Amino acid sequence: MEKLIVSSSPHFNGKKTTQNIMLDVIIGLCPAAIASVIIFGPRALLVIAVCIASCVASEYLSRRAMKRPQTVGDLSCIVTGLLLALNLPVTINPLMAALGGVVAIVVVKQMFGGIGQNFVNPALTARIVLMNSFPAPMTHWTAAFDYSATADAVTTATPLSGMMYTYSPNSAPDYMQLLWGTHGGCLGETCALAILIGGLYLIVRKVISPVIPVTYLATVAVFSLILGRDPLFDLLAGGLMLGAFFMATDYTTSPLYFWARVIFAVGCGLLTVVIREFGSLPEGVSYSIVLMNIITPLIERYVKPTAFGKAKEPKKKEGAA
């Protein structure tokens, strides 16, 4: 006769591990990384390598300094480094890129307890720190296929900054340029097609839910139309695709419940369009996601579903003590 063993959940071990999930994210980011090397040349590979190396070294050394078990093997630091690199221009000084890796891992991640404990996205927060610390190098864009990628390279405007400062709506880059990424911008934000391929891979693999990216993109399209902007342009330009599929969906900093995810994504979309339309910066994805990361616990507090089998609390009558 077999014994009946009663224990706390989980009762079955799932096949997915942190390492498996992070490996899938790395694979999902590969099309954007490959496209960045094709569009911006070998120096894009240098920026990617520096960011990843900085994040891995920062994780290893910080875990040793804090005398905690090593977590380099879960590959999360590699994902952070790759995401950070894809949010930087190809001309960025490697030392600045390395500093971004230290900020992302040591300050944003490890100082709050490590993986699963940070309350904002490490890569985006590091990008914001670099943007505010080194505004000129962080906004130095080169033209597509200009492989010199130095301070003397041919500079250009991104589509969003072009719309804001230079172009009229009729002279903005066409949609095919935005789709293929043949324009200036950060390494991973130019080729929308590559990001879509990677994002769809994550959805098919069930690494991410389509709720946040679909709601985020739909919200941007709707509010862009309301404000008289070009919705398709707003969807394809800037870091929206990268943010929607790879950073707004971060397990640690995004909500758990369905309606909380919807509210979170709508907030990201609304803030993105508001910053693009009324802000002094042409792009608003990084700030939007980080701001919504901060209020994620508040969203979940008020949208938390009632536990199965638990009766709803009766409403207090007016005048009751």
Phi and psi restraints in degrees (value plus and minus 20) as a CYANA .aco file:
   2 GLU   PHI     -97.9   -57.9
   2 GLU   PSI     123.7   163.7
   3 LYS   PHI     -98.4   -58.4
   3 LYS   PSI     124.3   164.3
   4 LEU   PHI    -111.1   -71.1
   4 LEU   PSI      93.1   133.1
   5 ILE   PHI    -118.6   -78.6
   5 ILE   PSI     101.3   141.3
   6 VAL   PHI    -127.5   -87.5
   6 VAL   PSI     105.3   145.3
   7 SER   PHI    -166.8  -126.8
   7 SER   PSI     147.9   187.9
   8 SER   PHI     -95.5   -55.5
   8 SER   PSI     136.1   176.1
   9 SER   PHI     -88.3   -48.3
   9 SER   PSI     138.3   178.3
  10 PRO   PHI    -100.5   -60.5
  10 PRO   PSI     126.2   166.2
  11 HIS   PHI    -110.5   -70.5
  11 HIS   PSI     -39.4     0.6
  12 PHE   PHI    -147.1  -107.1
  12 PHE   PSI     124.3   164.3
  13 ASN   PHI    -107.9   -67.9
  13 ASN   PSI     104.6   144.6
  14 GLY   PHI     -95.1   -55.1
  14 GLY   PSI     139.4   179.4
  15 LYS   PHI     -97.7   -57.7
  15 LYS   PSI     -44.2    -4.2
  16 LYS   PHI    -100.2   -60.2
  16 LYS   PSI     115.6   155.6
  17 THR   PHI    -143.4  -103.4
  17 THR   PSI     148.5   188.5
  18 THR   PHI     -77.8   -37.8
  18 THR   PSI     -60.7   -20.7
  19 GLN   PHI     -84.4   -44.4
  19 GLN   PSI     -62.6   -22.6
  20 ASN   PHI     -80.9   -40.9
  20 ASN   PSI     -64.7   -24.7
  21 ILE   PHI     -84.8   -44.8
  21 ILE   PSI     -65.4   -25.4
  22 MET   PHI     -85.0   -45.0
  22 MET   PSI     -54.8   -14.8
  23 LEU   PHI     -84.6   -44.6
  23 LEU   PSI     -59.7   -19.7
  24 ASP   PHI     -83.5   -43.5
  24 ASP   PSI     -59.3   -19.3
  25 VAL   PHI     -84.7   -44.7
  25 VAL   PSI     -60.9   -20.9
  26 ILE   PHI     -81.1   -41.1
  26 ILE   PSI     -64.0   -24.0
  27 ILE   PHI     -82.7   -42.7
  27 ILE   PSI     -60.6   -20.6
  28 GLY   PHI     -84.1   -44.1
  28 GLY   PSI     -49.2    -9.2
  29 LEU   PHI    -104.9   -64.9
  29 LEU   PSI     -34.1     5.9
  30 CYS   PHI     -78.5   -38.5
  30 CYS   PSI     -63.1   -23.1
  31 PRO   PHI     -78.1   -38.1
  31 PRO   PSI     -61.6   -21.6
  32 ALA   PHI     -87.5   -47.5
  32 ALA   PSI     -59.1   -19.1
  33 ALA   PHI     -86.2   -46.2
  33 ALA   PSI     -62.9   -22.9
  34 ILE   PHI     -84.2   -44.2
  34 ILE   PSI     -62.6   -22.6
  35 ALA   PHI     -81.6   -41.6
  35 ALA   PSI     -57.0   -17.0
  36 SER   PHI     -85.0   -45.0
  36 SER   PSI     -57.5   -17.5
  37 VAL   PHI     -89.1   -49.1
  37 VAL   PSI     -59.2   -19.2
  38 ILE   PHI     -85.9   -45.9
  38 ILE   PSI     -62.9   -22.9
  39 ILE   PHI     -96.5   -56.5
  39 ILE   PSI     -60.6   -20.6
  40 PHE   PHI    -131.1   -91.1
  40 PHE   PSI     -24.4    15.6
  41 GLY   PHI      74.2   114.2
  41 GLY   PSI    -197.9  -157.9
  42 PRO   PHI     -79.2   -39.2
  42 PRO   PSI     -46.9    -6.9
  43 ARG   PHI     -85.3   -45.3
  43 ARG   PSI     -44.5    -4.5
  44 ALA   PHI     -80.7   -40.7
  44 ALA   PSI     -58.1   -18.1
  45 LEU   PHI     -85.6   -45.6
  45 LEU   PSI     -55.6   -15.6
  46 LEU   PHI     -83.9   -43.9
  46 LEU   PSI     -66.3   -26.3
  47 VAL   PHI     -80.7   -40.7
  47 VAL   PSI     -63.2   -23.2
  48 ILE   PHI     -82.4   -42.4
  48 ILE   PSI     -64.7   -24.7
  49 ALA   PHI     -84.2   -44.2
  49 ALA   PSI     -61.9   -21.9
  50 VAL   PHI     -84.3   -44.3
  50 VAL   PSI     -64.7   -24.7
  51 CYS   PHI     -83.6   -43.6
  51 CYS   PSI     -64.3   -24.3
  52 ILE   PHI     -85.3   -45.3
  52 ILE   PSI     -65.7   -25.7
  53 ALA   PHI     -81.3   -41.3
  53 ALA   PSI     -61.1   -21.1
  54 SER   PHI     -83.8   -43.8
  54 SER   PSI     -62.0   -22.0
  55 CYS   PHI     -88.8   -48.8
  55 CYS   PSI     -61.9   -21.9
  56 VAL   PHI     -84.3   -44.3
  56 VAL   PSI     -66.7   -26.7
  57 ALA   PHI     -83.6   -43.6
  57 ALA   PSI     -60.9   -20.9
  58 SER   PHI     -83.8   -43.8
  58 SER   PSI     -61.1   -21.1
  59 GLU   PHI     -86.6   -46.6
  59 GLU   PSI     -66.1   -26.1
  60 TYR   PHI     -82.0   -42.0
  60 TYR   PSI     -69.3   -29.3
  61 LEU   PHI     -89.2   -49.2
  61 LEU   PSI     -59.4   -19.4
  62 SER   PHI     -87.9   -47.9
  62 SER   PSI     -57.7   -17.7
  63 ARG   PHI     -86.7   -46.7
  63 ARG   PSI     -57.3   -17.3
  64 ARG   PHI     -87.4   -47.4
  64 ARG   PSI     -62.8   -22.8
  65 ALA   PHI     -83.6   -43.6
  65 ALA   PSI     -55.5   -15.5
  66 MET   PHI    -108.3   -68.3
  66 MET   PSI     -19.0    21.0
  67 LYS   PHI      34.5    74.5
  67 LYS   PSI      26.8    66.8
  68 ARG   PHI    -136.3   -96.3
  68 ARG   PSI     138.5   178.5
  69 PRO   PHI     -78.5   -38.5
  69 PRO   PSI     123.9   163.9
  70 GLN   PHI     -88.8   -48.8
  70 GLN   PSI     119.5   159.5
  71 THR   PHI    -144.0  -104.0
  71 THR   PSI      -7.9    32.1
  72 VAL   PHI     -80.1   -40.1
  72 VAL   PSI     -54.8   -14.8
  73 GLY   PHI     -87.0   -47.0
  73 GLY   PSI     -35.5     4.5
  74 ASP   PHI     -99.8   -59.8
  74 ASP   PSI     -24.6    15.4
  75 LEU   PHI      51.6    91.6
  75 LEU   PSI     -18.1    21.9
  76 SER   PHI     -84.8   -44.8
  76 SER   PSI     -53.2   -13.2
  77 CYS   PHI     -88.7   -48.7
  77 CYS   PSI     -51.4   -11.4
  78 ILE   PHI     -88.5   -48.5
  78 ILE   PSI     -60.3   -20.3
  79 VAL   PHI     -81.2   -41.2
  79 VAL   PSI     -64.2   -24.2
  80 THR   PHI     -81.0   -41.0
  80 THR   PSI     -64.5   -24.5
  81 GLY   PHI     -83.6   -43.6
  81 GLY   PSI     -61.0   -21.0
  82 LEU   PHI     -86.9   -46.9
  82 LEU   PSI     -62.3   -22.3
  83 LEU   PHI     -84.6   -44.6
  83 LEU   PSI     -60.7   -20.7
  84 LEU   PHI     -81.6   -41.6
  84 LEU   PSI     -65.8   -25.8
  85 ALA   PHI     -80.5   -40.5
  85 ALA   PSI     -60.2   -20.2
  86 LEU   PHI     -91.8   -51.8
  86 LEU   PSI     -29.5    10.5
  87 ASN   PHI    -122.4   -82.4
  87 ASN   PSI      -6.7    33.3
  88 LEU   PHI    -139.0   -99.0
  88 LEU   PSI     134.5   174.5
  89 PRO   PHI     -95.0   -55.0
  89 PRO   PSI     135.9   175.9
  90 VAL   PHI     -87.4   -47.4
  90 VAL   PSI     -43.9    -3.9
  91 THR   PHI    -107.3   -67.3
  91 THR   PSI     -16.7    23.3
  92 ILE   PHI     -79.8   -39.8
  92 ILE   PSI     120.3   160.3
  93 ASN   PHI     -83.5   -43.5
  93 ASN   PSI     109.1   149.1
  94 PRO   PHI     -74.8   -34.8
  94 PRO   PSI     -52.3   -12.3
  95 LEU   PHI     -86.1   -46.1
  95 LEU   PSI     -57.4   -17.4
  96 MET   PHI     -87.2   -47.2
  96 MET   PSI     -60.3   -20.3
  97 ALA   PHI     -82.5   -42.5
  97 ALA   PSI     -61.0   -21.0
  98 ALA   PHI     -85.1   -45.1
  98 ALA   PSI     -59.6   -19.6
  99 LEU   PHI     -80.7   -40.7
  99 LEU   PSI     -59.9   -19.9
 100 GLY   PHI     -79.6   -39.6
 100 GLY   PSI     -59.4   -19.4
 101 GLY   PHI     -83.6   -43.6
 101 GLY   PSI     -59.7   -19.7
 102 VAL   PHI     -84.5   -44.5
 102 VAL   PSI     -64.3   -24.3
 103 VAL   PHI     -81.1   -41.1
 103 VAL   PSI     -66.1   -26.1
 104 ALA   PHI     -81.4   -41.4
 104 ALA   PSI     -66.2   -26.2
 105 ILE   PHI    -104.4   -64.4
 105 ILE   PSI     -72.5   -32.5
 106 VAL   PHI     -94.0   -54.0
 106 VAL   PSI     -72.2   -32.2
 107 VAL   PHI     -97.5   -57.5
 107 VAL   PSI     -70.3   -30.3
 108 VAL   PHI    -102.3   -62.3
 108 VAL   PSI     -55.4   -15.4
 109 LYS   PHI    -118.9   -78.9
 109 LYS   PSI     -82.0   -42.0
 110 GLN   PHI     -92.0   -52.0
 110 GLN   PSI     -53.7   -13.7
 111 MET   PHI     -87.5   -47.5
 111 MET   PSI     -34.3     5.7
 112 PHE   PHI    -126.2   -86.2
 112 PHE   PSI      -9.7    30.3
 113 GLY   PHI      94.0   134.0
 113 GLY   PSI     -25.1    14.9
 114 GLY   PHI      79.0   119.0
 114 GLY   PSI    -185.4  -145.4
 115 ILE   PHI     -77.8   -37.8
 115 ILE   PSI     113.4   153.4
 116 GLY   PHI      68.2   108.2
 116 GLY   PSI     -25.0    15.0
 117 GLN   PHI    -131.9   -91.9
 117 GLN   PSI     -40.1    -0.1
 118 ASN   PHI     -89.8   -49.8
 118 ASN   PSI     123.5   163.5
 119 PHE   PHI    -120.6   -80.6
 119 PHE   PSI     -25.5    14.5
 120 VAL   PHI    -152.6  -112.6
 120 VAL   PSI     140.0   180.0
 121 ASN   PHI     -87.6   -47.6
 121 ASN   PSI     102.4   142.4
 122 PRO   PHI     -81.7   -41.7
 122 PRO   PSI     -65.5   -25.5
 123 ALA   PHI     -85.1   -45.1
 123 ALA   PSI     -63.1   -23.1
 124 LEU   PHI     -88.4   -48.4
 124 LEU   PSI     -59.2   -19.2
 125 THR   PHI     -84.3   -44.3
 125 THR   PSI     -61.0   -21.0
 126 ALA   PHI     -82.9   -42.9
 126 ALA   PSI     -59.6   -19.6
 127 ARG   PHI     -82.3   -42.3
 127 ARG   PSI     -61.6   -21.6
 128 ILE   PHI     -84.5   -44.5
 128 ILE   PSI     -61.2   -21.2
 129 VAL   PHI     -81.3   -41.3
 129 VAL   PSI     -65.5   -25.5
 130 LEU   PHI     -86.0   -46.0
 130 LEU   PSI     -58.0   -18.0
 131 MET   PHI     -82.3   -42.3
 131 MET   PSI     -60.5   -20.5
 132 ASN   PHI    -101.3   -61.3
 132 ASN   PSI     -43.9    -3.9
 133 SER   PHI    -106.7   -66.7
 133 SER   PSI     -57.3   -17.3
 134 PHE   PHI    -151.8  -111.8
 134 PHE   PSI      48.1    88.1
 135 PRO   PHI     -81.5   -41.5
 135 PRO   PSI     -57.5   -17.5
 136 ALA   PHI     -88.6   -48.6
 136 ALA   PSI     -72.3   -32.3
 137 PRO   PHI     -83.0   -43.0
 137 PRO   PSI     -50.0   -10.0
 138 MET   PHI     -98.5   -58.5
 138 MET   PSI     -29.3    10.7
 139 THR   PHI    -143.6  -103.6
 139 THR   PSI       7.1    47.1
 140 HIS   PHI    -117.6   -77.6
 140 HIS   PSI      80.4   120.4
 141 TRP   PHI    -122.9   -82.9
 141 TRP   PSI     122.2   162.2
 142 THR   PHI    -130.5   -90.5
 142 THR   PSI     136.6   176.6
 143 ALA   PHI     -89.8   -49.8
 143 ALA   PSI     132.4   172.4
 144 ALA   PHI     -80.4   -40.4
 144 ALA   PSI     120.5   160.5
 145 PHE   PHI      47.5    87.5
 145 PHE   PSI      -5.1    34.9
 146 ASP   PHI    -112.8   -72.8
 146 ASP   PSI      69.4   109.4
 147 TYR   PHI     -96.1   -56.1
 147 TYR   PSI     -20.4    19.6
 148 SER   PHI     -85.7   -45.7
 148 SER   PSI     -61.3   -21.3
 149 ALA   PHI      27.2    67.2
 149 ALA   PSI      24.1    64.1
 150 THR   PHI    -143.4  -103.4
 150 THR   PSI    -196.2  -156.2
 151 ALA   PHI     -83.7   -43.7
 151 ALA   PSI     -41.8    -1.8
 152 ASP   PHI    -112.7   -72.7
 152 ASP   PSI     -16.1    23.9
 153 ALA   PHI     -88.1   -48.1
 153 ALA   PSI     141.4   181.4
 154 VAL   PHI     -88.3   -48.3
 154 VAL   PSI      97.6   137.6
 155 THR   PHI    -107.7   -67.7
 155 THR   PSI     135.3   175.3
 156 THR   PHI    -171.8  -131.8
 156 THR   PSI     148.1   188.1
 157 ALA   PHI    -115.0   -75.0
 157 ALA   PSI     130.9   170.9
 158 THR   PHI     -94.4   -54.4
 158 THR   PSI     141.4   181.4
 159 PRO   PHI     -75.8   -35.8
 159 PRO   PSI     -61.0   -21.0
 160 LEU   PHI     -88.7   -48.7
 160 LEU   PSI     -65.2   -25.2
 161 SER   PHI     -88.0   -48.0
 161 SER   PSI     -51.9   -11.9
 162 GLY   PHI     -83.6   -43.6
 162 GLY   PSI     -62.8   -22.8
 163 MET   PHI     -83.6   -43.6
 163 MET   PSI     -54.8   -14.8
 164 MET   PHI    -100.8   -60.8
 164 MET   PSI     -58.5   -18.5
 165 TYR   PHI    -133.8   -93.8
 165 TYR   PSI     -46.2    -6.2
 166 THR   PHI    -141.9  -101.9
 166 THR   PSI     -76.4   -36.4
 167 TYR   PHI     -97.9   -57.9
 167 TYR   PSI     136.2   176.2
 168 SER   PHI    -111.5   -71.5
 168 SER   PSI     142.0   182.0
 169 PRO   PHI     -74.9   -34.9
 169 PRO   PSI     -49.2    -9.2
 170 ASN   PHI     -98.7   -58.7
 170 ASN   PSI     -35.0     5.0
 171 SER   PHI    -130.1   -90.1
 171 SER   PSI      -9.3    30.7
 172 ALA   PHI     -88.4   -48.4
 172 ALA   PSI     136.2   176.2
 173 PRO   PHI     -75.2   -35.2
 173 PRO   PSI     123.3   163.3
 174 ASP   PHI     -92.8   -52.8
 174 ASP   PSI     149.3   189.3
 175 TYR   PHI     -84.6   -44.6
 175 TYR   PSI     -52.4   -12.4
 176 MET   PHI     -87.4   -47.4
 176 MET   PSI     -55.3   -15.3
 177 GLN   PHI     -82.1   -42.1
 177 GLN   PSI     -62.9   -22.9
 178 LEU   PHI     -87.6   -47.6
 178 LEU   PSI     -57.9   -17.9
 179 LEU   PHI     -87.6   -47.6
 179 LEU   PSI     -63.0   -23.0
 180 TRP   PHI    -108.8   -68.8
 180 TRP   PSI     -35.9     4.1
 181 GLY   PHI      64.4   104.4
 181 GLY   PSI       4.0    44.0
 182 THR   PHI    -106.6   -66.6
 182 THR   PSI      38.6    78.6
 183 HIS   PHI    -176.8  -136.8
 183 HIS   PSI     152.1   192.1
 184 GLY   PHI     -94.1   -54.1
 184 GLY   PSI     138.8   178.8
 185 GLY   PHI     135.1   175.1
 185 GLY   PSI    -194.7  -154.7
 186 CYS   PHI     -87.5   -47.5
 186 CYS   PSI     142.2   182.2
 187 LEU   PHI     -74.7   -34.7
 187 LEU   PSI     -65.5   -25.5
 188 GLY   PHI    -120.5   -80.5
 188 GLY   PSI     -17.4    22.6
 189 GLU   PHI    -122.6   -82.6
 189 GLU   PSI     -26.9    13.1
 190 THR   PHI    -100.4   -60.4
 190 THR   PSI     -68.0   -28.0
 191 CYS   PHI    -108.1   -68.1
 191 CYS   PSI      73.9   113.9
 192 ALA   PHI     -82.5   -42.5
 192 ALA   PSI     -54.1   -14.1
 193 LEU   PHI     -83.2   -43.2
 193 LEU   PSI     -63.4   -23.4
 194 ALA   PHI     -83.6   -43.6
 194 ALA   PSI     -59.4   -19.4
 195 ILE   PHI     -87.8   -47.8
 195 ILE   PSI     -59.9   -19.9
 196 LEU   PHI     -81.7   -41.7
 196 LEU   PSI     -61.6   -21.6
 197 ILE   PHI     -80.9   -40.9
 197 ILE   PSI     -66.7   -26.7
 198 GLY   PHI     -85.2   -45.2
 198 GLY   PSI     -60.5   -20.5
 199 GLY   PHI     -85.0   -45.0
 199 GLY   PSI     -62.6   -22.6
 200 LEU   PHI     -84.8   -44.8
 200 LEU   PSI     -54.9   -14.9
 201 TYR   PHI     -80.2   -40.2
 201 TYR   PSI     -64.6   -24.6
 202 LEU   PHI     -85.4   -45.4
 202 LEU   PSI     -57.0   -17.0
 203 ILE   PHI     -88.4   -48.4
 203 ILE   PSI     -64.9   -24.9
 204 VAL   PHI     -81.9   -41.9
 204 VAL   PSI     -59.2   -19.2
 205 ARG   PHI     -96.8   -56.8
 205 ARG   PSI     -24.0    16.0
 206 LYS   PHI      40.9    80.9
 206 LYS   PSI      11.5    51.5
 207 VAL   PHI     -98.1   -58.1
 207 VAL   PSI     -57.5   -17.5
 208 ILE   PHI    -145.7  -105.7
 208 ILE   PSI     136.7   176.7
 209 SER   PHI    -110.1   -70.1
 209 SER   PSI     124.7   164.7
 210 PRO   PHI     -94.1   -54.1
 210 PRO   PSI     -25.9    14.1
 211 VAL   PHI     -77.9   -37.9
 211 VAL   PSI     -73.2   -33.2
 212 ILE   PHI     -87.6   -47.6
 212 ILE   PSI     -72.2   -32.2
 213 PRO   PHI     -82.3   -42.3
 213 PRO   PSI     -61.1   -21.1
 214 VAL   PHI     -86.7   -46.7
 214 VAL   PSI     -64.6   -24.6
 215 THR   PHI     -85.7   -45.7
 215 THR   PSI     -60.7   -20.7
 216 TYR   PHI     -79.8   -39.8
 216 TYR   PSI     -72.0   -32.0
 217 LEU   PHI     -84.9   -44.9
 217 LEU   PSI     -60.7   -20.7
 218 ALA   PHI     -84.5   -44.5
 218 ALA   PSI     -59.5   -19.5
 219 THR   PHI     -84.3   -44.3
 219 THR   PSI     -63.6   -23.6
 220 VAL   PHI     -80.1   -40.1
 220 VAL   PSI     -64.1   -24.1
 221 ALA   PHI     -82.3   -42.3
 221 ALA   PSI     -64.0   -24.0
 222 VAL   PHI     -86.2   -46.2
 222 VAL   PSI     -70.0   -30.0
 223 PHE   PHI     -90.8   -50.8
 223 PHE   PSI     -49.7    -9.7
 224 SER   PHI     -83.4   -43.4
 224 SER   PSI     -62.5   -22.5
 225 LEU   PHI     -85.8   -45.8
 225 LEU   PSI     -61.8   -21.8
 226 ILE   PHI     -80.8   -40.8
 226 ILE   PSI     -58.4   -18.4
 227 LEU   PHI    -106.5   -66.5
 227 LEU   PSI     -14.8    25.2
 228 GLY   PHI      59.6    99.6
 228 GLY   PSI      -2.3    37.7
 229 ARG   PHI    -110.0   -70.0
 229 ARG   PSI     159.4   199.4
 230 ASP   PHI    -114.4   -74.4
 230 ASP   PSI      86.5   126.5
 231 PRO   PHI     -79.3   -39.3
 231 PRO   PSI     -63.0   -23.0
 232 LEU   PHI     -86.0   -46.0
 232 LEU   PSI     -59.4   -19.4
 233 PHE   PHI     -81.2   -41.2
 233 PHE   PSI     -65.4   -25.4
 234 ASP   PHI     -84.4   -44.4
 234 ASP   PSI     -52.6   -12.6
 235 LEU   PHI     -91.4   -51.4
 235 LEU   PSI     -59.0   -19.0
 236 LEU   PHI    -109.0   -69.0
 236 LEU   PSI     -43.2    -3.2
 237 ALA   PHI    -109.4   -69.4
 237 ALA   PSI     135.4   175.4
 238 GLY   PHI      51.0    91.0
 238 GLY   PSI    -179.7  -139.7
 239 GLY   PHI    -114.9   -74.9
 239 GLY   PSI      -0.6    39.4
 240 LEU   PHI     -81.4   -41.4
 240 LEU   PSI     -70.0   -30.0
 241 MET   PHI     -80.7   -40.7
 241 MET   PSI     -66.7   -26.7
 242 LEU   PHI     -81.2   -41.2
 242 LEU   PSI     -63.7   -23.7
 243 GLY   PHI     -86.8   -46.8
 243 GLY   PSI     -62.1   -22.1
 244 ALA   PHI     -85.6   -45.6
 244 ALA   PSI     -62.6   -22.6
 245 PHE   PHI    -108.8   -68.8
 245 PHE   PSI     -52.7   -12.7
 246 PHE   PHI    -134.2   -94.2
 246 PHE   PSI     -37.2     2.8
 247 MET   PHI    -141.0  -101.0
 247 MET   PSI     -56.7   -16.7
 248 ALA   PHI     -89.1   -49.1
 248 ALA   PSI     -41.2    -1.2
 249 THR   PHI    -112.6   -72.6
 249 THR   PSI     -13.4    26.6
 250 ASP   PHI     -74.3   -34.3
 250 ASP   PSI     107.9   147.9
 251 TYR   PHI     -77.2   -37.2
 251 TYR   PSI     -62.6   -22.6
 252 THR   PHI     -91.8   -51.8
 252 THR   PSI     -58.4   -18.4
 253 THR   PHI    -125.3   -85.3
 253 THR   PSI     -17.2    22.8
 254 SER   PHI    -132.2   -92.2
 254 SER   PSI     138.5   178.5
 255 PRO   PHI     -87.1   -47.1
 255 PRO   PSI     141.1   181.1
 256 LEU   PHI    -113.6   -73.6
 256 LEU   PSI     -58.4   -18.4
 257 TYR   PHI    -106.3   -66.3
 257 TYR   PSI     133.6   173.6
 258 PHE   PHI     -77.1   -37.1
 258 PHE   PSI     -76.6   -36.6
 259 TRP   PHI     -89.8   -49.8
 259 TRP   PSI     -47.9    -7.9
 260 ALA   PHI     -86.0   -46.0
 260 ALA   PSI     -57.9   -17.9
 261 ARG   PHI     -85.7   -45.7
 261 ARG   PSI     -59.4   -19.4
 262 VAL   PHI     -82.5   -42.5
 262 VAL   PSI     -67.6   -27.6
 263 ILE   PHI     -82.1   -42.1
 263 ILE   PSI     -63.4   -23.4
 264 PHE   PHI     -78.2   -38.2
 264 PHE   PSI     -68.1   -28.1
 265 ALA   PHI     -87.8   -47.8
 265 ALA   PSI     -59.1   -19.1
 266 VAL   PHI     -82.7   -42.7
 266 VAL   PSI     -61.4   -21.4
 267 GLY   PHI     -82.2   -42.2
 267 GLY   PSI     -62.2   -22.2
 268 CYS   PHI     -81.1   -41.1
 268 CYS   PSI     -65.4   -25.4
 269 GLY   PHI     -84.8   -44.8
 269 GLY   PSI     -64.0   -24.0
 270 LEU   PHI     -83.5   -43.5
 270 LEU   PSI     -66.6   -26.6
 271 LEU   PHI     -83.4   -43.4
 271 LEU   PSI     -58.3   -18.3
 272 THR   PHI     -81.0   -41.0
 272 THR   PSI     -67.3   -27.3
 273 VAL   PHI     -88.3   -48.3
 273 VAL   PSI     -60.1   -20.1
 274 VAL   PHI     -82.8   -42.8
 274 VAL   PSI     -63.9   -23.9
 275 ILE   PHI     -86.0   -46.0
 275 ILE   PSI     -61.4   -21.4
 276 ARG   PHI     -85.4   -45.4
 276 ARG   PSI     -55.7   -15.7
 277 GLU   PHI    -104.8   -64.8
 277 GLU   PSI     -62.0   -22.0
 278 PHE   PHI    -133.4   -93.4
 278 PHE   PSI     -33.2     6.8
 279 GLY   PHI    -101.3   -61.3
 279 GLY   PSI     149.6   189.6
 280 SER   PHI    -103.5   -63.5
 280 SER   PSI     -31.4     8.6
 281 LEU   PHI    -122.9   -82.9
 281 LEU   PSI     121.5   161.5
 282 PRO   PHI     -92.2   -52.2
 282 PRO   PSI     -44.4    -4.4
 283 GLU   PHI    -131.2   -91.2
 283 GLU   PSI     127.2   167.2
 284 GLY   PHI    -158.1  -118.1
 284 GLY   PSI     -12.3    27.7
 285 VAL   PHI     -85.4   -45.4
 285 VAL   PSI     -68.5   -28.5
 286 SER   PHI     -78.7   -38.7
 286 SER   PSI     -70.5   -30.5
 287 TYR   PHI     -85.2   -45.2
 287 TYR   PSI     -57.9   -17.9
 288 SER   PHI     -82.8   -42.8
 288 SER   PSI     -68.2   -28.2
 289 ILE   PHI     -86.7   -46.7
 289 ILE   PSI     -62.7   -22.7
 290 VAL   PHI     -84.6   -44.6
 290 VAL   PSI     -61.6   -21.6
 291 LEU   PHI     -82.2   -42.2
 291 LEU   PSI     -60.9   -20.9
 292 MET   PHI     -92.4   -52.4
 292 MET   PSI     -50.2   -10.2
 293 ASN   PHI     -77.8   -37.8
 293 ASN   PSI     -61.8   -21.8
 294 ILE   PHI     -84.0   -44.0
 294 ILE   PSI     -56.5   -16.5
 295 ILE   PHI    -117.4   -77.4
 295 ILE   PSI     -11.9    28.1
 296 THR   PHI     -75.9   -35.9
 296 THR   PSI     -65.8   -25.8
 297 PRO   PHI     -79.7   -39.7
 297 PRO   PSI     -55.6   -15.6
 298 LEU   PHI     -87.3   -47.3
 298 LEU   PSI     -61.8   -21.8
 299 ILE   PHI     -80.9   -40.9
 299 ILE   PSI     -67.4   -27.4
 300 GLU   PHI     -86.1   -46.1
 300 GLU   PSI     -49.7    -9.7
 301 ARG   PHI     -84.1   -44.1
 301 ARG   PSI     -58.8   -18.8
 302 TYR   PHI    -115.9   -75.9
 302 TYR   PSI     -30.8     9.2
 303 VAL   PHI    -132.1   -92.1
 303 VAL   PSI     -14.7    25.3
 304 LYS   PHI     -80.9   -40.9
 304 LYS   PSI     105.3   145.3
 305 PRO   PHI     -91.4   -51.4
 305 PRO   PSI     136.8   176.8
 306 THR   PHI     -90.7   -50.7
 306 THR   PSI     113.5   153.5
 307 ALA   PHI     -82.3   -42.3
 307 ALA   PSI     124.7   164.7
 308 PHE   PHI     -80.2   -40.2
 308 PHE   PSI     108.5   148.5
 309 GLY   PHI      68.4   108.4
 309 GLY   PSI     -23.6    16.4
 310 LYS   PHI    -120.5   -80.5
 310 LYS   PSI     107.5   147.5
 311 ALA   PHI     -94.7   -54.7
 311 ALA   PSI     126.5   166.5
 312 LYS   PHI     -88.8   -48.8
 312 LYS   PSI     124.6   164.6
 313 GLU   PHI     -89.4   -49.4
 313 GLU   PSI     112.7   152.7
 314 PRO   PHI     -85.9   -45.9
 314 PRO   PSI     125.6   165.6
 315 LYS   PHI     -95.5   -55.5
 315 LYS   PSI     119.6   159.6
 316 LYS   PHI     -93.3   -53.3
 316 LYS   PSI     117.0   157.0
 317 LYS   PHI     -93.1   -53.1
 317 LYS   PSI     129.5   169.5
 318 GLU   PHI     -84.1   -44.1
 318 GLU   PSI     114.6   154.6
 319 GLY   PHI      68.5   108.5
 319 GLY   PSI     -26.9    13.1
 320 ALA   PHI     -92.4   -52.4
 320 ALA   PSI     129.5   169.5
